[in-house]
């Protein structure tokens, strides 16, 4: 007997895959995002579906690919590959290559090469399908609606989902089943909810306020210090960019961001602040630091030792397997850092390409901003604003949690490609209409 949620997921997934093949691959993209966010394999209601042995993301990807072939005339992506997309292909090639020049993979090694290949495959389809403003907005609204579902799931999470007083398991897809990653996911979506709130009509504002409240509440429940720092950097970025560049919108942005901060503060509880004050109490010189933070410091030091000894990297997925050889106090521990994990496992070439993708992503956002000069294209400035804040949030969180192989990190890095293709297409259509 299938639970109601299983039936609903199976129905939506089936309709989405068939829709991708017979109508438009954009439907498949939405289906893939749905599966990634809620992933039946990680929930009790998805057990009957898991027993079917179906790899849902793979089926969704195949349906998107078939849709692209069948409906290729509906696609308008212009330039075949942007530099950002070439960098992704190089990055995945380095991940595979690290298996050859890195250390042997051991028992604790979890290979991410196939996963990153699948991610790259989906992203390259995404950037060639989502090439209009309407499709980008559909993608964002999908993330917002799913954030509402996940936020409500966090609000109603059972007691077993909490560990040491914080929400740490049972909500969301495989990349954010753990509390820190779940908090980072909500923090990344918040800027897009905020932009939709600021630019859309009153009924949309109400929906966004409700979703925002659930997202902020979920972040508070995760009690993640890294995510708090990410949110703080996001707020600072929003106020800075809003003040300097959003002419005519400054007062609105500053006012609503301020009200948002007050609202978030009112949602916090004693347990949240008890954990957050440990940031203030941390003193590296006197070692006045909790065990969790101390473990991170040791892991960071170990990753630098790895890089010093193996500048080409120890091989993707190998950190946990070898960290004990560099510091016997933390055998099997993760780096808790996107950048140091990349440096240790993929070496100088890996970190160089990753940073190049990040820098190029921001450079593309500047280019899009400069292209969006007219009133008709102003929405793109809103989306550049949200994407820039989202990147700052995720990149800050990435200093304290390992996002090196987290899929939505790369989605966000390729939003600039989607936006650039969309605005170029819109400008082209306007020019053709004039002629």
N, C-alpha and C positions, 0 to 999 in steps of 0.2 A: 504494500500500500504506500503510494507516494504522498508525502506531506503536501499541503497546499502551496507552500513556497517552492517546492521542487517542480510542481506542475506549472506554476507561473513562470519560473525561470526557463524551463524547457520550452514553454510556449513562446516566450519572448525571443529566446535564442534561435528557435527554429524559424520563426517569422523573419527575424533579422537576417539569417543566413540565406534564406530563399529570396528575401527582398534584395539582398546584395547581388545575387546572381541574376534575378529576373527584372530588377528595376534600376538600381543604382548602387555602386560599391560603397557610397557614403553610409548606407544603412548597415553594411557590414562593419564599418569603422565604429559606429555607435554600439553595435553588438559586441565587438571586441572590448571596447571600453567598459561596457556593462559587466562582462565576464571578469575583466581584470579587477574591477572594484569590489565585486561581491564574491566571486569564486566559490562555487558550491562545494568544492573539495575541502574547504576549511570550516564547514559548518554542519551541524547535526542534520539539518534538513536536506543537505546535499549528499548525504551518505548513499541513498539509492542511486543517485546520478553518478557518484564516484564508482560504485560497483559495476556500472555499465562499461567502465574502462575507456571512456571517451576523453580525449584531450581537447577540451572545449576551445582553448585559444588557438590550437592548430586548425581546428575545423573552421573557426571564424576567419583566420588568416587565409585559408584556402578559398573560402567563399568570397573574400575581398578580391583576391587575385583573379578568380574566375570572372567576377563582376567587372574588373578592370579590362579584361580581355574582351568580354562580350560587349561592354558599353564604352569602349575606348573613345568613341566619337563624342561622348558626353564629358570627357576629361579635357581640360585646357590648362596644362601646367607650364607651357612656354619652355624656358630653359630646362634641359633634361636633368642636369645636376648642378646645384650650387656648391660652392666651396665647403659649406657646412656639411653637406651630404657626403662629399668626398672624404672629409675628415672622419666621419662616422665609419665609413668603409675601412679606412686605414686603421682606426682604433680597434675595430673588430679583428682585423688581420693581425694586429699586434697581440691581441688576447690569444688567438690561436698560436701565433709564433712563440709566445712565452712558454708554451708547453714543451717546446723543443729546446730552447736555450735556458729555461729555468731549471729548478731542482725537480727531482722525481716526485710525482704526486703520491702522497701517503694516505693512510686510513682516514685522517680527519679532513682531507682535501675535498672540497665541494667545487666541482668544475662549473664555471659559468660561461664557457665558450659557446655551447649550443644555445643557452638562454640569450646571450648577447647577439647571436646571429639571428635568432627569431625576433628580438627587439628591433634590430636594424632593418630586417625585412618588413616589419609592420610600419616602422617610421618612414621608410622610403615610399611605401604605399600611401601612408597618411599624407605626406607632403606633396604627393602627386594627385591626390583626390580632393583634399580640403584646400581648394584654390579660389574660393570666393568668400566674401564677408558673411554671407548667409550660412555657409557650411561651417565656417569657424564659429559663428555664434551658436549653431546647433551643437557643436562639440563642447563648447563652454557650458551651455545649458544642461547638457548631459552630465557633465562633471558636477554641476551645482545640484541637480536633482539627486544624483547618487550620493553627494555629500550630505544631503538632507536625510537620505535613508541610513547612511552610516552614522550620522550624528544622532539620529533617533535610536539606532541600535546601541550606541554607546550610552545614551541616556537610560535605556532600559536594560543594560547589560546585567547579567546575574552575578552573584557574589564571587563565583569561581573564576570570573574573568579578571578579578582584581588580585594583584600580587604586591605585597608590602604596601598596601593602601593606595595603589595606582592601577588604573585600567591598563592591562598589559597583554591581553590575549582575547581572541574570539570575535573580533570585529574587523571586517574588511578582507581584502584579497591577500595573496601570499606575500607581497612586498611590504605590506604594512599590518601584518598580524601582531607585531610587537608594538608596545606603547609608544616608544620614541618615533618610530616610522609612521604610526597612525597620526600622531600629533603633527608631524612634519607635513603629512598629506593634507590635513585640514588647514594648516597654516599657509600652504601653497595655494589652496583654492580660494581662501579668503579675499585676496586682492581682486579676483575676477568677480566674486559675489559683490564686493564693494563697488566696482565699476558699473556693473549692471544695475545696482541700486541707484547710483548717481545719475545715470544717463537714461534710464527707462521710465515708464509711466507709473502712476501711483499703485496700481494693483501688483505690478512687478516689484515695486519697492517693498510692499508688505511681505511677499514671498521671500525676497532676499533677506529681510530682517529676521524672519523666522528661521531660515536656513543658517544665517550667520550666528544666531543665538545657539543653535544646536552645535555648530562647529566650534565655537568658542568654549562652550561647556565641555565638549569632548576633549579639547586641548587641555583644559583645566584638570579633567579626570586622569589624563595620562601623566600629569605631574612631571613633564619633561623639561629639564633645565635648558637643554640645548635648543628646544623649540621655543622656549620663552625668549632666549637671546635672538633666535631667528625672527620672532614676531617683533621684538624691539627694533631690530635692524630694518624690518619691513615698514614699521610705523615711521621711523626716521627717514627712510627713503621716500615714502609717500608724502610726508610733509615737505621734504626738500624739493622733490620733483614738482609737487603741486605748487609750491611757492615760486619756484624759479621759472617753470615752463608752461604751466596750465593757465594761461592768461584768460581772465574772465571766469575761471572756475576755482580760483584760489580760496576764496571765502567759503565756498561750498565744501571743498575738500578738507580744509583745516577744521571747519565746524563739525563735519560728520566724523572725521577721524578722532577728534577730541571726544565727541559723544560716544564713539565706539570704545575708546579706552576706558571711559567712565563705566559704560555698560559691562565691559569685560571684568573690570575691577569688582563690580557688584556681584558678579557670578562666582567669584573666587571664594574659597572656604579656608578654614584654618589649616587643613591638611596640605593644601596647595602651598601656602606661604611657609609652612614648616619645612617643606622640602626646598623651596626656592631660596630661603635665607642661607642655605648652605653655600650658595654662590658667594655671598658677602663674607662668610666666615672663612672661606678657603684662603690659606696662606701657605704658599709653596716654600717659603724660607723656613717656617717653623714646622712644616709638615702637618699643620692644622687643617686636615682635609679628610673627607670620608673615604671609606674603602672603595666605593664605586669610582670616585674621581681619581683616587690614587692608582687604581688598576688601569685607568685610561692613560695616565702619565707614563706608567711602565710600558704599556703597549706602544705608545708613541715613540718612546726612546728605543724600543726594540725594532720598530719599523725603520728608524734612521740607521740603526746598526746593520740591518739587513741590506739597506740601500748602499751603505758604505762598502760592504763586502761583496754585494752582487748588484752593481750599478745598472745592469740590464734587467734586473728583477728576478725574483725567486720562482716566478711562474704564477699564472692566474689561479686563484682559489687556494693557494698554498700557505697563506699567512698563519692560519690556526694550526696547521700541521707542523710549522717550524718555529713558531714564536717561543716555544718552551726551550729551544736550543740557545736563544739569544737572551732569555730572561726566564729562569726556572721558577719564578714566583707566579707566572701567569700562563701555564701550559694550556693550549686550546683556546685562548682568549682572542677576541676580535680586536681590530685596531680602534674601533669607534672613531674613525676619521676617513672620510671619502678620499682625501688627497694623499694621506700617508699609506692607506691601503693600496692605492694606485701606484704610488712611488715604490713601495716594497715589492709588489707583485709584478708590475709591468715596467718598472725601471724608469730611466730618464726619458725614453721615447714615449712611454705610455702617459706619463704626467705631462709631457710637453704637448702631446696631441689633445689631451683632455683640457688643459688650460687654453689651448688654441681654439677649441670649440666654444669654451665659455666666453673668451674675448671676442671671437667672431660673432657669437650670438648677440652680444651687446652692440657690436658695430653695425649689425644688420638692423637692430632696433632703431639706432640713430638714423640710418638710411631711410627706413620706413617713416619715421617722424618727419624727416625733411620732405618726403614725397607727399605727405598728408597736409598740404597747405590750404586746400580749398574747404569750404563749408561742407561740401558733399562727402569729403574724405575724412572729416574730423573724427569719426568713430575710430579710425585706425589709431589716432593718438591716444584715445582711451585704452585701446587694447595693448599698445606699446607700454603705456603707463602701468597697466596691470601685470603684463609679462615681466617687465623690469623688476617690479616689486616682488613678484613670485620667485624670480631667479635669485634675488638678494636673500629672500627668506630661505629658500632651499639650499643655497650655497653656504649660508651661515650655519644652518642645521647640519650641513654636511661636514663641518669642522668637528662635530661631536658625535655623529652617527655615520655609519658606512653606507653611502648611497652609490658606491662605485658600480654596482651591478643592479641598481634599482631602476626599473623600467620608466617610471613617470619622471624621473630626473632627466632622462633623455627626451621624453615628450616635450618637456618645458624648454629644453635647449633648442628644439626644432620648431617651436611656435613662431620664432622670427622668420623661418623659411616659409611657413604657411602664410603668414601675414604679408610677406614680400610678394609672393606669387599672387595673392589675392588682390593687393593694391595695384600691381602691374596689370593684372587682367581688367580691373575696374577702369583704370586709366585708358587702356586700349579700347575698351567698349565705348567709353565716352568720346574718344577721338573718332571712332568709326561712325558714331551717331551724328557727329558734327559734319563729317564728310558726306 
